[in-house]
Amino acid sequence: MKTEYKNIDEYIASFEGEVKNKLTQLRELIHKLVPEISETISYQMPTFVLNGNLVHFAGYKKHIGFYPAPSGISNFEEEISKYKYAKGSVQFPLNEELPIELISRIILFRVQENLTKKKLKPKV
């Protein structure tokens, strides 16, 4: 049975050890880089919102999943190629330090992308 998390505090508290430490580190980094960010739970994952979804992350047994949208992956593909990754996600192994500098650049890229995207208005 899946747990329905109400907020990110509850989500992170459900983990222990290195997973909990890295989730906390990632959350703190996001708030440091983007103080005006909003938090929510979406797809049962911590989600950070700034003019739309910015990034998600999740804890797993052997890695931290980081989900910066497909553009956040494709624009940094060469740098993330040492990790397991897909169209919109990258896995950072628990037995390695988080690549803070790379994650920071991906987050800031996504901030610029979200702040510059135009809101489409329906034609009436």
C-alpha positions, 0 to 999 in steps of 0.5 A: 500500500502506498503512503499518501504524503501531505507535504515534503516534511512528511515525505523526508521523515519517512526515510532514514540514514543516507537517503534522508540526508541527501533528500534534506541536502537537495531540498536545502539547495533548492531553497538556497538557489530559489528562495521564492520557490513553493513546495508541494507533493505531486506524483507522491514526490516532493515537487518545487514550483515556480511558474509551473513545476520546476523539479521533483526528487525522490528517495529510493533504496540505492539512489536519489531520483532527480526530475528536472523535466526533459529539457533539464536532462537534454541540456546537461546530457554530456555532464549527466552521462556518467549517471543512469538517466532517461528523458526527464530523470537522473539517478544519483547513487547513494554511495556517491556525493550529490553533484551539487554544482551540476544540480545547481546549474540544472535548477538555475537553468530550469528557473530561467526556462520557467520564468521565460515561458509564456502563458498561453491564453485560450482564444475566445 
